Amino acid sequence: MAKYILTFSKTGTICYTSHLDMMKMFKRVFKRAGIKQSYSQGFNPHPKMTFAQPLSLGYWGLGELLEFETEEDYGADNIKNILAPLMPEGIVITDCKEAEPSKKTLAAKTEAAEYIIAVPLHEKIDMTSSDIYDKYMGQEKILTYKKQKKKKELAEVDIKPMIRDLSFVVEEETLFVTAYLDSGSTSNLSPELVITTLIECLGLDTERSEVQVMRRKMVFAE
Amino acid sequence: MRIDKELDNMLKKVEKPARYIGGEVNSIKKDPEKVSVRMGFAFPDTYEIGMSYMGLQILYNILNKNDDIYCERVFAPAMDMEELMRECGRELFTLETFTPVKELDILGFTLQYELSYTNVLNMLQLGNIPLKSCDRGEEHPVIIAGGPCAYNPEPLADFIDVFLIGDGEELLEQVCIAKKDTSSKEEFLKKISAYNGVYVPSFYDVEYNEDGTVKAYNKVWDGAPDRVKRAVISDLDKAEFPVNNIVPFIDTVHDRSVVETFRGCTRGCRFCQAGMIYRPVRERKKETVRRLAEEQIKNTGHDELSLLSLSTSDHSCFEPMALDLMKMCKEQNVALSLPSLRLDSFSFKVLDEIQGYRKSGLTFAPEAGSQRLRDIINKNITEEDIYGAVEQAIGLGWETIKLYFMAGLPGETYEDLDGIGKIAKNIIDINFRVRGRKGGRFRVTASVSNFVPKAHTPFQWAAQDTPEQFIDKHNYLTKQLHIKGVTFNYHETKTSVLEAVFARGDRRVGKALEKAHQLGCKFDGWTEHYNDELWQQVFAETNTDIAFYNYRERSYDEILPWDIIDPLVTREFLMRENEKAKAAQTTADCRQGCAGCGINKHTECFKGAELPEVKHG
């Protein structure tokens, strides 16, 4: 029995596969590689494997993490070398290391995540980066609607406290936003809410489908 | 793969965008500049359906093994994607390289069901390719089509340049190579029409009698064959079969490893087109099946394996093969799925073992409710067979029994329909008898489909029931099957009518197809997309006489539109079988003696099978 953490990037058209598609893809890659994953017990055994956080459909990810257990000790470097050539285009394994012994899963330890959001501008924007920051973050509250976990109803929330940091760069016809947001089970802010409130606040006519989102990294509690 | 912004924006707006991105494990990347022939393999339905079709994987593998050919995949975009494509003027593209299909050398459609025909036209239009062969020039790809529905190619004759009839393993590659070796479309069509299995409709002009029946097929070019013989691969065991199947990212209808164990069927059910056009039985050796299965599982990472054939248990080495595969699958944590088993004691042992405590339903296809009618259709299954198997199944813990029947079979009476109710009731009673008064959670589902006469079967001359007859029968059955524990489903009548028109239509129904396409009919096989009002308008405006195509019995003297295709099973055999049907006489399985269908004049029966000698009559 051994436990590893795989780091990989997901870029290009493969970003249009979902979280569950990725789970299935990894399960099959392990099988093709001949690496025996540990399975849960019970009537419906499934491999012990979890992503630190699901990556939304359409997002790119540079530092995605997969935690998994194997029946045998294969060696972290060895696993990386075996898996790398089997990955579909767009998935690149950047690292594999043995997981530190811990009762908490990566998912439980996730605190925050950093995203880069590219918002194309149809018209030249007459504001500097700090103007944009002041206008958006200067709001006393950033109110929007969020689906409640249990009730499945929309409720008004203030997302400002969940924004850890924001910075803006205007480059030619694109507004780049670096957003450092709460992520994980305790407090979680989806970049989607930042995108809609930002577009509204700045009065942009950019459509959601034009916006690109990339998760650069995740931050974990010690 | 990097794509342009416009496509990227579209993918952000549609459902299941992964349908359109390709890049799956084992999909093939080639430099299009370095091949001589670029072919698009088009499935006229969505990605999830097309990717479950094994024929695509077989042919994709064969073509791409040839360094001079690049075969890419094309599927029908779903409605939401189509709308965006039309808005932006984005043409239909291949999944591998996002190339507009009109830039390919050959675009080939697989015709698996008649209700996908409007999608064929829609895909041509989305590709900005003129629909009709006569409107296309050298600058357009050659449009080809194959698959079971190509055995009556006529409804699509105006739109398709070349039909490929029969086994595609050798033929399709030869056709692609011929494209490279010829310099004009005409030269190409003439060259390939010498191959068995190639039908070029523009080489024939159809003349009609006053009553609307076919008078003659007149050749426009003397070099065209009198009849087009289907292509046959004689040795299935040596035929190419993929071990590097494409593994979809998203869920598809069937997402598993599949090995074809044999082609053809010996049972001779008289309604069954597959049972006629895939003759004779040709087997893969069990060692080959095992090797292919192992390699596929290794190369795909699939956790399910299924066997493909028309009747799994009929393989000459089925028992040892099943035991061997069971063992292999168990060792590798792979679920084995054995469809269409004949339910004898061996099958039960196997099923009990592979399904364990999670038992799926058991399915029987008596097809007809009485022995008389089962004799008419030559469906060799008795009620005693079913009851015996059901009793055993209940004892082993199965709780769901599915029954398949057809309504509207030739010679059917209401007494035969009563039989359907009786069978369902008897099965419910067996359960009470075996498991006691309460009977547990036991359920019987009886599904009734509507008989659609198909080309090249003994029933190709038969009349189909009218919608009124079908509806009366469905209503009658609804009453008969109002039994506690029984669920009754029946198939929509309207689409069965449509299917029948195109299953036995001539060239003139092509006009209806074109009209239907203009009015926006597509995905006709999908209940939620089928639009009956539009189709009624289509038939009215094109003066298509449904009664002529569906409701009349044809005479043996009549030239049938699909007679231009020679399935290698003789017309005399089909007539003989039809006459025997009228007398409710059965024909034995041809393993027990040759039924004289004529296929053995062209190729060896039971090639690869380990069988005792079969006498040919």
Contacts between the chains, C-beta under 8 A, distances in Angstrom:
chain1	res1	chain2	res2	distance
A	12	B	1	5.9
A	12	B	2	6.0
A	13	B	1	5.0
A	13	B	2	7.6
A	13	B	3	5.8
A	13	B	11	7.7
A	13	B	21	4.1
A	13	B	22	7.7
A	13	B	23	6.0
A	14	B	21	6.9
A	14	B	23	6.0
A	14	B	249	7.6
A	16	B	11	5.4
A	16	B	17	3.9
A	16	B	18	4.9
A	16	B	20	7.8
A	16	B	21	5.3
A	17	B	18	4.9
A	17	B	21	7.9
A	17	B	249	4.5
A	17	B	250	7.1
A	18	B	18	7.5
A	18	B	250	7.7
A	21	B	18	6.5
A	21	B	249	4.6
A	21	B	250	5.7
A	24	B	249	7.8
A	25	B	25	7.5
A	25	B	249	6.2
A	27	B	301	7.1
A	27	B	303	7.7
A	28	B	25	7.3
A	28	B	247	6.3
A	28	B	300	6.7
A	28	B	301	2.9
A	28	B	302	6.9
A	28	B	303	7.9
A	29	B	25	7.9
A	29	B	301	6.3
A	30	B	301	7.4
A	31	B	297	7.9
A	31	B	301	3.8
A	31	B	302	7.8
A	31	B	303	7.0
A	32	B	298	6.7
A	32	B	299	6.7
A	32	B	300	7.1
A	32	B	301	4.2
A	43	B	357	7.7
A	43	B	358	7.7
A	57	B	17	7.4
A	58	B	11	7.6
A	58	B	12	5.6
A	58	B	17	7.5
A	86	B	25	7.7
A	88	B	23	5.8
A	88	B	24	6.5
A	88	B	25	5.3
A	88	B	249	7.8
A	89	B	1	6.2
A	89	B	23	5.0
A	89	B	29	7.9
A	90	B	1	7.5
A	90	B	23	6.6
A	207	B	9	7.7
A	208	B	12	7.2
A	209	B	9	4.6
A	209	B	10	7.8
A	209	B	12	3.8
A	209	B	13	5.0
A	210	B	5	7.9
A	210	B	9	5.8
